[in-house]
Amino acid sequence: MLTSCDFSGAGKSTLLNVLTFRNRGSLILQGDVRVNGVVVDKSSIANISAYVQQDDLFIGAMTVREHLTFRVGGHTGVGGGDMGGGGGLEQY
């Protein structure tokens, strides 16, 4: 799990968008995205990672773990319970 904390406008979302081939817009990019030294493309990075985009809407009664489980559970098969996943966040 990666958490990126910095000031507003520091480039956190831009970095994650570049690494995950999402929302690149008109950015001019050079170079490769690599995982453990292996060049990856959009489909291979999607198979090995999940990216929860910034969302300012949180449910005050839920813990951080519950929010992450809820956010990724229905999309990637990660998470447990009713969200349709395998081993839960403990595997990370």
PyMOL Python script that loads the backbone (N, CA, C, O; Angstrom):
from pymol import cmd

cmd.read_pdbstr("""\
ATOM      1  N   MET A   1       0.844  -1.153   0.000  1.00  0.00           N
ATOM      2  CA  MET A   1       0.000   0.000   0.000  1.00  0.00           C
ATOM      3  C   MET A   1       0.895   1.223   0.000  1.00  0.00           C
ATOM      4  O   MET A   1       1.899   1.271   0.711  1.00  0.00           O
ATOM      5  N   LEU A   2       0.528   2.203  -0.796  1.00  0.00           N
ATOM      6  CA  LEU A   2       1.245   3.470  -0.878  1.00  0.00           C
ATOM      7  C   LEU A   2       0.315   4.587  -0.454  1.00  0.00           C
ATOM      8  O   LEU A   2      -0.830   4.661  -0.899  1.00  0.00           O
ATOM      9  N   THR A   3       0.807   5.440   0.394  1.00  0.00           N
ATOM     10  CA  THR A   3       0.074   6.645   0.770  1.00  0.00           C
ATOM     11  C   THR A   3       0.971   7.826   0.464  1.00  0.00           C
ATOM     12  O   THR A   3       2.144   7.837   0.839  1.00  0.00           O
ATOM     13  N   SER A   4       0.427   8.812  -0.210  1.00  0.00           N
ATOM     14  CA  SER A   4       1.200   9.989  -0.576  1.00  0.00           C
ATOM     15  C   SER A   4       0.561  11.215   0.071  1.00  0.00           C
ATOM     16  O   SER A   4      -0.588  11.553  -0.210  1.00  0.00           O
ATOM     17  N   CYS A   5       1.318  11.870   0.935  1.00  0.00           N
ATOM     18  CA  CYS A   5       0.814  13.058   1.631  1.00  0.00           C
ATOM     19  C   CYS A   5       1.749  14.227   1.343  1.00  0.00           C
ATOM     20  O   CYS A   5       2.965  14.114   1.501  1.00  0.00           O
ATOM     21  N   ASP A   6       1.185  15.327   0.927  1.00  0.00           N
ATOM     22  CA  ASP A   6       1.974  16.536   0.671  1.00  0.00           C
ATOM     23  C   ASP A   6       1.015  17.704   0.538  1.00  0.00           C
ATOM     24  O   ASP A   6      -0.197  17.535   0.669  1.00  0.00           O
ATOM     25  N   PHE A   7       1.543  18.866   0.283  1.00  0.00           N
ATOM     26  CA  PHE A   7       0.736  20.068   0.151  1.00  0.00           C
ATOM     27  C   PHE A   7      -0.139  20.003  -1.099  1.00  0.00           C
ATOM     28  O   PHE A   7       0.170  19.280  -2.046  1.00  0.00           O
ATOM     29  N   SER A   8      -1.219  20.755  -1.092  1.00  0.00           N
ATOM     30  CA  SER A   8      -2.083  20.871  -2.253  1.00  0.00           C
ATOM     31  C   SER A   8      -1.283  21.414  -3.432  1.00  0.00           C
ATOM     32  O   SER A   8      -0.557  22.400  -3.296  1.00  0.00           O
ATOM     33  N   GLY A   9      -1.417  20.770  -4.587  1.00  0.00           N
ATOM     34  CA  GLY A   9      -0.710  21.219  -5.778  1.00  0.00           C
ATOM     35  C   GLY A   9       0.703  20.692  -5.925  1.00  0.00           C
ATOM     36  O   GLY A   9       1.425  21.105  -6.832  1.00  0.00           O
ATOM     37  N   ALA A  10       1.109  19.786  -5.047  1.00  0.00           N
ATOM     38  CA  ALA A  10       2.488  19.273  -5.088  1.00  0.00           C
ATOM     39  C   ALA A  10       2.703  18.226  -6.179  1.00  0.00           C
ATOM     40  O   ALA A  10       3.847  17.900  -6.497  1.00  0.00           O
ATOM     41  N   GLY A  11       1.621  17.692  -6.759  1.00  0.00           N
ATOM     42  CA  GLY A  11       1.767  16.734  -7.852  1.00  0.00           C
ATOM     43  C   GLY A  11       1.471  15.294  -7.502  1.00  0.00           C
ATOM     44  O   GLY A  11       1.796  14.393  -8.275  1.00  0.00           O
ATOM     45  N   LYS A  12       0.861  15.056  -6.354  1.00  0.00           N
ATOM     46  CA  LYS A  12       0.562  13.678  -5.926  1.00  0.00           C
ATOM     47  C   LYS A  12      -0.344  12.973  -6.926  1.00  0.00           C
ATOM     48  O   LYS A  12      -0.035  11.865  -7.366  1.00  0.00           O
ATOM     49  N   SER A  13      -1.445  13.595  -7.286  1.00  0.00           N
ATOM     50  CA  SER A  13      -2.392  12.989  -8.224  1.00  0.00           C
ATOM     51  C   SER A  13      -1.777  12.841  -9.606  1.00  0.00           C
ATOM     52  O   SER A  13      -2.018  11.844 -10.286  1.00  0.00           O
ATOM     53  N   THR A  14      -0.989  13.817 -10.028  1.00  0.00           N
ATOM     54  CA  THR A  14      -0.341  13.739 -11.329  1.00  0.00           C
ATOM     55  C   THR A  14       0.620  12.558 -11.378  1.00  0.00           C
ATOM     56  O   THR A  14       0.643  11.823 -12.365  1.00  0.00           O
ATOM     57  N   LEU A  15       1.405  12.368 -10.337  1.00  0.00           N
ATOM     58  CA  LEU A  15       2.331  11.233 -10.273  1.00  0.00           C
ATOM     59  C   LEU A  15       1.584   9.910 -10.372  1.00  0.00           C
ATOM     60  O   LEU A  15       1.963   9.043 -11.159  1.00  0.00           O
ATOM     61  N   LEU A  16       0.535   9.748  -9.588  1.00  0.00           N
ATOM     62  CA  LEU A  16      -0.223   8.494  -9.623  1.00  0.00           C
ATOM     63  C   LEU A  16      -0.920   8.299 -10.961  1.00  0.00           C
ATOM     64  O   LEU A  16      -1.004   7.172 -11.449  1.00  0.00           O
ATOM     65  N   ASN A  17      -1.421   9.370 -11.563  1.00  0.00           N
ATOM     66  CA  ASN A  17      -2.043   9.266 -12.884  1.00  0.00           C
ATOM     67  C   ASN A  17      -1.040   8.808 -13.930  1.00  0.00           C
ATOM     68  O   ASN A  17      -1.373   7.987 -14.785  1.00  0.00           O
ATOM     69  N   VAL A  18       0.170   9.322 -13.878  1.00  0.00           N
ATOM     70  CA  VAL A  18       1.203   8.909 -14.831  1.00  0.00           C
ATOM     71  C   VAL A  18       1.562   7.448 -14.617  1.00  0.00           C
ATOM     72  O   VAL A  18       1.664   6.683 -15.575  1.00  0.00           O
ATOM     73  N   LEU A  19       1.754   7.061 -13.367  1.00  0.00           N
ATOM     74  CA  LEU A  19       2.155   5.677 -13.072  1.00  0.00           C
ATOM     75  C   LEU A  19       1.084   4.659 -13.437  1.00  0.00           C
ATOM     76  O   LEU A  19       1.399   3.509 -13.743  1.00  0.00           O
ATOM     77  N   THR A  20      -0.178   5.074 -13.407  1.00  0.00           N
ATOM     78  CA  THR A  20      -1.274   4.136 -13.679  1.00  0.00           C
ATOM     79  C   THR A  20      -1.932   4.377 -15.039  1.00  0.00           C
ATOM     80  O   THR A  20      -2.972   3.790 -15.334  1.00  0.00           O
ATOM     81  N   PHE A  21      -1.334   5.234 -15.864  1.00  0.00           N
ATOM     82  CA  PHE A  21      -1.838   5.494 -17.221  1.00  0.00           C
ATOM     83  C   PHE A  21      -3.264   6.041 -17.212  1.00  0.00           C
ATOM     84  O   PHE A  21      -4.056   5.703 -18.091  1.00  0.00           O
ATOM     85  N   ARG A  22      -3.601   6.874 -16.239  1.00  0.00           N
ATOM     86  CA  ARG A  22      -4.944   7.430 -16.122  1.00  0.00           C
ATOM     87  C   ARG A  22      -4.908   8.942 -16.203  1.00  0.00           C
ATOM     88  O   ARG A  22      -3.938   9.572 -15.782  1.00  0.00           O
ATOM     89  N   ASN A  23      -5.967   9.520 -16.743  1.00  0.00           N
ATOM     90  CA  ASN A  23      -6.180  10.969 -16.726  1.00  0.00           C
ATOM     91  C   ASN A  23      -4.930  11.771 -17.092  1.00  0.00           C
ATOM     92  O   ASN A  23      -4.615  12.761 -16.432  1.00  0.00           O
ATOM     93  N   ARG A  24      -4.234  11.358 -18.117  1.00  0.00           N
ATOM     94  CA  ARG A  24      -2.993  12.036 -18.493  1.00  0.00           C
ATOM     95  C   ARG A  24      -3.235  13.335 -19.234  1.00  0.00           C
ATOM     96  O   ARG A  24      -2.361  14.200 -19.280  1.00  0.00           O
ATOM     97  N   GLY A  25      -4.415  13.476 -19.813  1.00  0.00           N
ATOM     98  CA  GLY A  25      -4.735  14.716 -20.508  1.00  0.00           C
ATOM     99  C   GLY A  25      -3.711  15.073 -21.562  1.00  0.00           C
ATOM    100  O   GLY A  25      -3.381  14.251 -22.416  1.00  0.00           O
ATOM    101  N   SER A  26      -3.213  16.279 -21.509  1.00  0.00           N
ATOM    102  CA  SER A  26      -2.270  16.760 -22.523  1.00  0.00           C
ATOM    103  C   SER A  26      -0.822  16.702 -22.042  1.00  0.00           C
ATOM    104  O   SER A  26       0.040  17.374 -22.608  1.00  0.00           O
ATOM    105  N   LEU A  27      -0.543  15.915 -21.014  1.00  0.00           N
ATOM    106  CA  LEU A  27       0.828  15.806 -20.520  1.00  0.00           C
ATOM    107  C   LEU A  27       1.733  15.209 -21.590  1.00  0.00           C
ATOM    108  O   LEU A  27       1.331  14.285 -22.297  1.00  0.00           O
ATOM    109  N   ILE A  28       2.925  15.718 -21.712  1.00  0.00           N
ATOM    110  CA  ILE A  28       3.934  15.168 -22.609  1.00  0.00           C
ATOM    111  C   ILE A  28       4.878  14.343 -21.738  1.00  0.00           C
ATOM    112  O   ILE A  28       5.571  14.875 -20.871  1.00  0.00           O
ATOM    113  N   LEU A  29       4.890  13.049 -21.983  1.00  0.00           N
ATOM    114  CA  LEU A  29       5.643  12.134 -21.125  1.00  0.00           C
ATOM    115  C   LEU A  29       6.756  11.461 -21.906  1.00  0.00           C
ATOM    116  O   LEU A  29       6.624  11.185 -23.098  1.00  0.00           O
ATOM    117  N   GLN A  30       7.858  11.201 -21.209  1.00  0.00           N
ATOM    118  CA  GLN A  30       8.979  10.457 -21.782  1.00  0.00           C
ATOM    119  C   GLN A  30       9.390   9.393 -20.780  1.00  0.00           C
ATOM    120  O   GLN A  30       9.310   9.605 -19.570  1.00  0.00           O
ATOM    121  N   GLY A  31       9.829   8.252 -21.283  1.00  0.00           N
ATOM    122  CA  GLY A  31      10.330   7.216 -20.405  1.00  0.00           C
ATOM    123  C   GLY A  31       9.356   6.068 -20.259  1.00  0.00           C
ATOM    124  O   GLY A  31       8.319   6.028 -20.922  1.00  0.00           O
ATOM    125  N   ASP A  32       9.696   5.138 -19.388  1.00  0.00           N
ATOM    126  CA  ASP A  32       8.909   3.925 -19.162  1.00  0.00           C
ATOM    127  C   ASP A  32       8.379   3.899 -17.742  1.00  0.00           C
ATOM    128  O   ASP A  32       8.953   4.506 -16.837  1.00  0.00           O
ATOM    129  N   VAL A  33       7.284   3.195 -17.560  1.00  0.00           N
ATOM    130  CA  VAL A  33       6.807   2.860 -16.225  1.00  0.00           C
ATOM    131  C   VAL A  33       7.254   1.424 -15.985  1.00  0.00           C
ATOM    132  O   VAL A  33       6.941   0.535 -16.776  1.00  0.00           O
ATOM    133  N   ARG A  34       7.981   1.194 -14.905  1.00  0.00           N
ATOM    134  CA  ARG A  34       8.522  -0.136 -14.617  1.00  0.00           C
ATOM    135  C   ARG A  34       8.119  -0.590 -13.223  1.00  0.00           C
ATOM    136  O   ARG A  34       8.029   0.211 -12.292  1.00  0.00           O
ATOM    137  N   VAL A  35       7.881  -1.874 -13.099  1.00  0.00           N
ATOM    138  CA  VAL A  35       7.618  -2.499 -11.806  1.00  0.00           C
ATOM    139  C   VAL A  35       8.662  -3.593 -11.638  1.00  0.00           C
ATOM    140  O   VAL A  35       8.718  -4.528 -12.437  1.00  0.00           O
ATOM    141  N   ASN A  36       9.480  -3.483 -10.612  1.00  0.00           N
ATOM    142  CA  ASN A  36      10.581  -4.422 -10.381  1.00  0.00           C
ATOM    143  C   ASN A  36      11.458  -4.563 -11.618  1.00  0.00           C
ATOM    144  O   ASN A  36      11.917  -5.660 -11.938  1.00  0.00           O
ATOM    145  N   GLY A  37      11.690  -3.456 -12.310  1.00  0.00           N
ATOM    146  CA  GLY A  37      12.564  -3.443 -13.471  1.00  0.00           C
ATOM    147  C   GLY A  37      11.924  -3.867 -14.779  1.00  0.00           C
ATOM    148  O   GLY A  37      12.583  -3.831 -15.818  1.00  0.00           O
ATOM    149  N   VAL A  38      10.663  -4.268 -14.761  1.00  0.00           N
ATOM    150  CA  VAL A  38       9.969  -4.728 -15.953  1.00  0.00           C
ATOM    151  C   VAL A  38       9.031  -3.630 -16.451  1.00  0.00           C
ATOM    152  O   VAL A  38       8.231  -3.094 -15.684  1.00  0.00           O
ATOM    153  N   VAL A  39       9.133  -3.298 -17.740  1.00  0.00           N
ATOM    154  CA  VAL A  39       8.260  -2.285 -18.328  1.00  0.00           C
ATOM    155  C   VAL A  39       6.823  -2.792 -18.299  1.00  0.00           C
ATOM    156  O   VAL A  39       6.549  -3.925 -18.693  1.00  0.00           O
ATOM    157  N   VAL A  40       5.904  -1.941 -17.829  1.00  0.00           N
ATOM    158  CA  VAL A  40       4.487  -2.309 -17.769  1.00  0.00           C
ATOM    159  C   VAL A  40       3.672  -1.364 -18.634  1.00  0.00           C
ATOM    160  O   VAL A  40       4.077  -0.232 -18.899  1.00  0.00           O
ATOM    161  N   ASP A  41       2.509  -1.853 -19.071  1.00  0.00           N
ATOM    162  CA  ASP A  41       1.584  -1.019 -19.830  1.00  0.00           C
ATOM    163  C   ASP A  41       0.302  -0.878 -19.025  1.00  0.00           C
ATOM    164  O   ASP A  41       0.209  -1.363 -17.897  1.00  0.00           O
ATOM    165  N   LYS A  42      -0.681  -0.214 -19.609  1.00  0.00           N
ATOM    166  CA  LYS A  42      -1.934   0.076 -18.897  1.00  0.00           C
ATOM    167  C   LYS A  42      -2.618  -1.186 -18.388  1.00  0.00           C
ATOM    168  O   LYS A  42      -3.082  -1.215 -17.249  1.00  0.00           O
ATOM    169  N   SER A  43      -2.687  -2.220 -19.205  1.00  0.00           N
ATOM    170  CA  SER A  43      -3.398  -3.435 -18.778  1.00  0.00           C
ATOM    171  C   SER A  43      -2.625  -4.200 -17.709  1.00  0.00           C
ATOM    172  O   SER A  43      -3.233  -4.735 -16.782  1.00  0.00           O
ATOM    173  N   SER A  44      -1.306  -4.262 -17.816  1.00  0.00           N
ATOM    174  CA  SER A  44      -0.553  -5.018 -16.808  1.00  0.00           C
ATOM    175  C   SER A  44      -0.511  -4.294 -15.469  1.00  0.00           C
ATOM    176  O   SER A  44      -0.530  -4.943 -14.423  1.00  0.00           O
ATOM    177  N   ILE A  45      -0.454  -2.968 -15.477  1.00  0.00           N
ATOM    178  CA  ILE A  45      -0.463  -2.245 -14.196  1.00  0.00           C
ATOM    179  C   ILE A  45      -1.830  -2.378 -13.534  1.00  0.00           C
ATOM    180  O   ILE A  45      -1.917  -2.435 -12.307  1.00  0.00           O
ATOM    181  N   ALA A  46      -2.899  -2.429 -14.330  1.00  0.00           N
ATOM    182  CA  ALA A  46      -4.244  -2.592 -13.775  1.00  0.00           C
ATOM    183  C   ALA A  46      -4.419  -3.969 -13.147  1.00  0.00           C
ATOM    184  O   ALA A  46      -5.215  -4.125 -12.221  1.00  0.00           O
ATOM    185  N   ASN A  47      -3.690  -4.969 -13.634  1.00  0.00           N
ATOM    186  CA  ASN A  47      -3.796  -6.326 -13.088  1.00  0.00           C
ATOM    187  C   ASN A  47      -3.087  -6.491 -11.754  1.00  0.00           C
ATOM    188  O   ASN A  47      -3.398  -7.414 -11.001  1.00  0.00           O
ATOM    189  N   ILE A  48      -2.139  -5.611 -11.451  1.00  0.00           N
ATOM    190  CA  ILE A  48      -1.351  -5.795 -10.228  1.00  0.00           C
ATOM    191  C   ILE A  48      -1.528  -4.672  -9.213  1.00  0.00           C
ATOM    192  O   ILE A  48      -0.903  -4.694  -8.152  1.00  0.00           O
ATOM    193  N   SER A  49      -2.372  -3.692  -9.527  1.00  0.00           N
ATOM    194  CA  SER A  49      -2.508  -2.566  -8.601  1.00  0.00           C
ATOM    195  C   SER A  49      -3.925  -2.014  -8.612  1.00  0.00           C
ATOM    196  O   SER A  49      -4.729  -2.333  -9.487  1.00  0.00           O
ATOM    197  N   ALA A  50      -4.206  -1.190  -7.634  1.00  0.00           N
ATOM    198  CA  ALA A  50      -5.481  -0.473  -7.558  1.00  0.00           C
ATOM    199  C   ALA A  50      -5.171   0.960  -7.142  1.00  0.00           C
ATOM    200  O   ALA A  50      -4.252   1.213  -6.363  1.00  0.00           O
ATOM    201  N   TYR A  51      -5.938   1.867  -7.665  1.00  0.00           N
ATOM    202  CA  TYR A  51      -5.719   3.290  -7.381  1.00  0.00           C
ATOM    203  C   TYR A  51      -7.064   3.873  -6.996  1.00  0.00           C
ATOM    204  O   TYR A  51      -7.991   3.910  -7.806  1.00  0.00           O
ATOM    205  N   VAL A  52      -7.167   4.326  -5.763  1.00  0.00           N
ATOM    206  CA  VAL A  52      -8.389   4.965  -5.291  1.00  0.00           C
ATOM    207  C   VAL A  52      -8.196   6.460  -5.464  1.00  0.00           C
ATOM    208  O   VAL A  52      -7.395   7.076  -4.761  1.00  0.00           O
ATOM    209  N   GLN A  53      -8.933   7.041  -6.403  1.00  0.00           N
ATOM    210  CA  GLN A  53      -8.749   8.455  -6.673  1.00  0.00           C
ATOM    211  C   GLN A  53      -9.235   9.307  -5.513  1.00  0.00           C
ATOM    212  O   GLN A  53     -10.057   8.883  -4.700  1.00  0.00           O
ATOM    213  N   GLN A  54      -8.709  10.502  -5.465  1.00  0.00           N
ATOM    214  CA  GLN A  54      -9.038  11.447  -4.412  1.00  0.00           C
ATOM    215  C   GLN A  54     -10.537  11.681  -4.355  1.00  0.00           C
ATOM    216  O   GLN A  54     -11.179  11.925  -5.377  1.00  0.00           O
ATOM    217  N   ASP A  55     -11.077  11.607  -3.174  1.00  0.00           N
ATOM    218  CA  ASP A  55     -12.501  11.836  -2.970  1.00  0.00           C
ATOM    219  C   ASP A  55     -12.665  12.480  -1.609  1.00  0.00           C
ATOM    220  O   ASP A  55     -12.214  11.940  -0.598  1.00  0.00           O
ATOM    221  N   ASP A  56     -13.301  13.617  -1.584  1.00  0.00           N
ATOM    222  CA  ASP A  56     -13.447  14.345  -0.327  1.00  0.00           C
ATOM    223  C   ASP A  56     -14.670  13.913   0.471  1.00  0.00           C
ATOM    224  O   ASP A  56     -14.949  14.470   1.533  1.00  0.00           O
ATOM    225  N   LEU A  57     -15.398  12.925  -0.033  1.00  0.00           N
ATOM    226  CA  LEU A  57     -16.597  12.456   0.649  1.00  0.00           C
ATOM    227  C   LEU A  57     -16.268  11.214   1.465  1.00  0.00           C
ATOM    228  O   LEU A  57     -16.004  10.151   0.904  1.00  0.00           O
ATOM    229  N   PHE A  58     -16.282  11.346   2.771  1.00  0.00           N
ATOM    230  CA  PHE A  58     -16.009  10.236   3.663  1.00  0.00           C
ATOM    231  C   PHE A  58     -17.170  10.076   4.623  1.00  0.00           C
ATOM    232  O   PHE A  58     -17.852  11.043   4.961  1.00  0.00           O
ATOM    233  N   ILE A  59     -17.384   8.866   5.050  1.00  0.00           N
ATOM    234  CA  ILE A  59     -18.424   8.580   6.037  1.00  0.00           C
ATOM    235  C   ILE A  59     -17.754   8.594   7.402  1.00  0.00           C
ATOM    236  O   ILE A  59     -16.883   7.768   7.674  1.00  0.00           O
ATOM    237  N   GLY A  60     -18.148   9.510   8.248  1.00  0.00           N
ATOM    238  CA  GLY A  60     -17.491   9.723   9.532  1.00  0.00           C
ATOM    239  C   GLY A  60     -17.462   8.526  10.451  1.00  0.00           C
ATOM    240  O   GLY A  60     -16.578   8.427  11.302  1.00  0.00           O
ATOM    241  N   ALA A  61     -18.402   7.616  10.304  1.00  0.00           N
ATOM    242  CA  ALA A  61     -18.472   6.465  11.190  1.00  0.00           C
ATOM    243  C   ALA A  61     -17.573   5.316  10.738  1.00  0.00           C
ATOM    244  O   ALA A  61     -17.446   4.320  11.450  1.00  0.00           O
ATOM    245  N   MET A  62     -16.946   5.439   9.562  1.00  0.00           N
ATOM    246  CA  MET A  62     -16.110   4.359   9.033  1.00  0.00           C
ATOM    247  C   MET A  62     -14.636   4.618   9.326  1.00  0.00           C
ATOM    248  O   MET A  62     -14.179   5.761   9.305  1.00  0.00           O
ATOM    249  N   THR A  63     -13.895   3.539   9.602  1.00  0.00           N
ATOM    250  CA  THR A  63     -12.454   3.647   9.812  1.00  0.00           C
ATOM    251  C   THR A  63     -11.760   3.751   8.453  1.00  0.00           C
ATOM    252  O   THR A  63     -12.387   3.562   7.411  1.00  0.00           O
ATOM    253  N   VAL A  64     -10.470   4.051   8.478  1.00  0.00           N
ATOM    254  CA  VAL A  64      -9.691   4.109   7.236  1.00  0.00           C
ATOM    255  C   VAL A  64      -9.737   2.763   6.532  1.00  0.00           C
ATOM    256  O   VAL A  64      -9.945   2.708   5.320  1.00  0.00           O
ATOM    257  N   ARG A  65      -9.544   1.673   7.275  1.00  0.00           N
ATOM    258  CA  ARG A  65      -9.582   0.324   6.689  1.00  0.00           C
ATOM    259  C   ARG A  65     -10.949   0.045   6.061  1.00  0.00           C
ATOM    260  O   ARG A  65     -11.018  -0.528   4.974  1.00  0.00           O
ATOM    261  N   GLU A  66     -12.022   0.436   6.718  1.00  0.00           N
ATOM    262  CA  GLU A  66     -13.367   0.210   6.169  1.00  0.00           C
ATOM    263  C   GLU A  66     -13.568   1.008   4.884  1.00  0.00           C
ATOM    264  O   GLU A  66     -14.179   0.510   3.938  1.00  0.00           O
ATOM    265  N   HIS A  67     -13.061   2.245   4.840  1.00  0.00           N
ATOM    266  CA  HIS A  67     -13.155   3.058   3.618  1.00  0.00           C
ATOM    267  C   HIS A  67     -12.403   2.403   2.470  1.00  0.00           C
ATOM    268  O   HIS A  67     -12.922   2.304   1.358  1.00  0.00           O
ATOM    269  N   LEU A  68     -11.172   1.954   2.738  1.00  0.00           N
ATOM    270  CA  LEU A  68     -10.385   1.317   1.682  1.00  0.00           C
ATOM    271  C   LEU A  68     -11.050   0.037   1.202  1.00  0.00           C
ATOM    272  O   LEU A  68     -11.103  -0.222   0.000  1.00  0.00           O
ATOM    273  N   THR A  69     -11.556  -0.763   2.128  1.00  0.00           N
ATOM    274  CA  THR A  69     -12.235  -2.001   1.749  1.00  0.00           C
ATOM    275  C   THR A  69     -13.452  -1.693   0.895  1.00  0.00           C
ATOM    276  O   THR A  69     -13.689  -2.363  -0.110  1.00  0.00           O
ATOM    277  N   PHE A  70     -14.218  -0.697   1.280  1.00  0.00           N
ATOM    278  CA  PHE A  70     -15.402  -0.310   0.531  1.00  0.00           C
ATOM    279  C   PHE A  70     -15.038   0.195  -0.858  1.00  0.00           C
ATOM    280  O   PHE A  70     -15.673  -0.183  -1.843  1.00  0.00           O
ATOM    281  N   ARG A  71     -14.005   1.058  -0.946  1.00  0.00           N
ATOM    282  CA  ARG A  71     -13.626   1.664  -2.218  1.00  0.00           C
ATOM    283  C   ARG A  71     -13.080   0.657  -3.219  1.00  0.00           C
ATOM    284  O   ARG A  71     -13.446   0.702  -4.394  1.00  0.00           O
ATOM    285  N   VAL A  72     -12.213  -0.250  -2.781  1.00  0.00           N
ATOM    286  CA  VAL A  72     -11.587  -1.171  -3.725  1.00  0.00           C
ATOM    287  C   VAL A  72     -12.326  -2.488  -3.850  1.00  0.00           C
ATOM    288  O   VAL A  72     -12.124  -3.217  -4.821  1.00  0.00           O
ATOM    289  N   GLY A  73     -13.162  -2.802  -2.906  1.00  0.00           N
ATOM    290  CA  GLY A  73     -13.823  -4.107  -2.884  1.00  0.00           C
ATOM    291  C   GLY A  73     -14.646  -4.428  -4.104  1.00  0.00           C
ATOM    292  O   GLY A  73     -14.525  -5.530  -4.638  1.00  0.00           O
ATOM    293  N   GLY A  74     -15.470  -3.529  -4.568  1.00  0.00           N
ATOM    294  CA  GLY A  74     -16.334  -3.810  -5.699  1.00  0.00           C
ATOM    295  C   GLY A  74     -15.659  -3.698  -7.043  1.00  0.00           C
ATOM    296  O   GLY A  74     -16.216  -4.127  -8.053  1.00  0.00           O
ATOM    297  N   HIS A  75     -14.449  -3.120  -7.075  1.00  0.00           N
ATOM    298  CA  HIS A  75     -13.799  -2.869  -8.352  1.00  0.00           C
ATOM    299  C   HIS A  75     -12.713  -3.862  -8.687  1.00  0.00           C
ATOM    300  O   HIS A  75     -12.508  -4.176  -9.859  1.00  0.00           O
ATOM    301  N   THR A  76     -12.007  -4.370  -7.680  1.00  0.00           N
ATOM    302  CA  THR A  76     -10.836  -5.187  -7.973  1.00  0.00           C
ATOM    303  C   THR A  76     -10.931  -6.595  -7.425  1.00  0.00           C
ATOM    304  O   THR A  76     -10.044  -7.414  -7.668  1.00  0.00           O
ATOM    305  N   GLY A  77     -11.999  -6.894  -6.684  1.00  0.00           N
ATOM    306  CA  GLY A  77     -12.069  -8.206  -6.072  1.00  0.00           C
ATOM    307  C   GLY A  77     -11.317  -8.266  -4.756  1.00  0.00           C
ATOM    308  O   GLY A  77     -11.289  -9.315  -4.112  1.00  0.00           O
ATOM    309  N   VAL A  78     -10.709  -7.165  -4.345  1.00  0.00           N
ATOM    310  CA  VAL A  78     -10.018  -7.104  -3.071  1.00  0.00           C
ATOM    311  C   VAL A  78     -11.024  -6.678  -2.032  1.00  0.00           C
ATOM    312  O   VAL A  78     -11.924  -5.893  -2.330  1.00  0.00           O
ATOM    313  N   GLY A  79     -10.896  -7.162  -0.855  1.00  0.00           N
ATOM    314  CA  GLY A  79     -11.846  -6.816   0.191  1.00  0.00           C
ATOM    315  C   GLY A  79     -12.640  -8.049   0.538  1.00  0.00           C
ATOM    316  O   GLY A  79     -12.532  -9.075  -0.135  1.00  0.00           O
ATOM    317  N   GLY A  80     -13.392  -7.965   1.521  1.00  0.00           N
ATOM    318  CA  GLY A  80     -14.117  -9.151   1.926  1.00  0.00           C
ATOM    319  C   GLY A  80     -15.590  -8.892   2.004  1.00  0.00           C
ATOM    320  O   GLY A  80     -16.107  -7.932   1.433  1.00  0.00           O
ATOM    321  N   GLY A  81     -16.252  -9.753   2.711  1.00  0.00           N
ATOM    322  CA  GLY A  81     -17.669  -9.576   2.964  1.00  0.00           C
ATOM    323  C   GLY A  81     -18.487  -9.522   1.701  1.00  0.00           C
ATOM    324  O   GLY A  81     -18.272 -10.300   0.772  1.00  0.00           O
ATOM    325  N   ASP A  82     -19.432  -8.595   1.670  1.00  0.00           N
ATOM    326  CA  ASP A  82     -20.373  -8.485   0.573  1.00  0.00           C
ATOM    327  C   ASP A  82     -19.771  -7.833  -0.669  1.00  0.00           C
ATOM    328  O   ASP A  82     -20.413  -7.789  -1.719  1.00  0.00           O
ATOM    329  N   MET A  83     -18.550  -7.330  -0.558  1.00  0.00           N
ATOM    330  CA  MET A  83     -17.969  -6.583  -1.663  1.00  0.00           C
ATOM    331  C   MET A  83     -17.455  -7.496  -2.769  1.00  0.00           C
ATOM    332  O   MET A  83     -17.037  -7.005  -3.818  1.00  0.00           O
ATOM    333  N   GLY A  84     -17.474  -8.793  -2.567  1.00  0.00           N
ATOM    334  CA  GLY A  84     -17.130  -9.711  -3.627  1.00  0.00           C
ATOM    335  C   GLY A  84     -15.644  -9.946  -3.782  1.00  0.00           C
ATOM    336  O   GLY A  84     -15.153 -10.062  -4.905  1.00  0.00           O
ATOM    337  N   GLY A  85     -14.928 -10.016  -2.696  1.00  0.00           N
ATOM    338  CA  GLY A  85     -13.503 -10.166  -2.854  1.00  0.00           C
ATOM    339  C   GLY A  85     -12.938 -11.386  -2.199  1.00  0.00           C
ATOM    340  O   GLY A  85     -13.653 -12.237  -1.668  1.00  0.00           O
ATOM    341  N   GLY A  86     -11.658 -11.445  -2.252  1.00  0.00           N
ATOM    342  CA  GLY A  86     -10.918 -12.573  -1.723  1.00  0.00           C
ATOM    343  C   GLY A  86     -10.481 -12.346  -0.301  1.00  0.00           C
ATOM    344  O   GLY A  86     -11.305 -12.341   0.613  1.00  0.00           O
ATOM    345  N   GLY A  87      -9.201 -12.160  -0.104  1.00  0.00           N
ATOM    346  CA  GLY A  87      -8.602 -12.219   1.208  1.00  0.00           C
ATOM    347  C   GLY A  87      -8.684 -10.981   2.049  1.00  0.00           C
ATOM    348  O   GLY A  87      -8.157 -10.998   3.161  1.00  0.00           O
ATOM    349  N   GLY A  88      -9.285  -9.933   1.623  1.00  0.00           N
ATOM    350  CA  GLY A  88      -9.349  -8.715   2.423  1.00  0.00           C
ATOM    351  C   GLY A  88      -8.075  -7.909   2.311  1.00  0.00           C
ATOM    352  O   GLY A  88      -7.143  -8.313   1.616  1.00  0.00           O
ATOM    353  N   LEU A  89      -8.021  -6.778   2.983  1.00  0.00           N
ATOM    354  CA  LEU A  89      -6.871  -5.896   2.895  1.00  0.00           C
ATOM    355  C   LEU A  89      -5.676  -6.453   3.657  1.00  0.00           C
ATOM    356  O   LEU A  89      -4.559  -5.979   3.453  1.00  0.00           O
ATOM    357  N   GLU A  90      -5.868  -7.436   4.523  1.00  0.00           N
ATOM    358  CA  GLU A  90      -4.774  -7.972   5.313  1.00  0.00           C
ATOM    359  C   GLU A  90      -3.646  -8.498   4.433  1.00  0.00           C
ATOM    360  O   GLU A  90      -2.486  -8.506   4.844  1.00  0.00           O
ATOM    361  N   GLN A  91      -3.990  -8.941   3.210  1.00  0.00           N
ATOM    362  CA  GLN A  91      -2.953  -9.467   2.328  1.00  0.00           C
ATOM    363  C   GLN A  91      -1.988  -8.394   1.869  1.00  0.00           C
ATOM    364  O   GLN A  91      -0.934  -8.717   1.323  1.00  0.00           O
ATOM    365  N   TYR A  92      -2.313  -7.134   2.070  1.00  0.00           N
ATOM    366  CA  TYR A  92      -1.439  -6.046   1.668  1.00  0.00           C
ATOM    367  C   TYR A  92      -0.732  -5.489   2.856  1.00  0.00           C
ATOM    368  O   TYR A  92       0.058  -4.554   2.723  1.00  0.00           O
TER     369      TYR A  92
END
""", "prot")
cmd.dss("prot")
cmd.show_as("cartoon", "prot")
cmd.util.cbc("prot")
cmd.orient("prot")
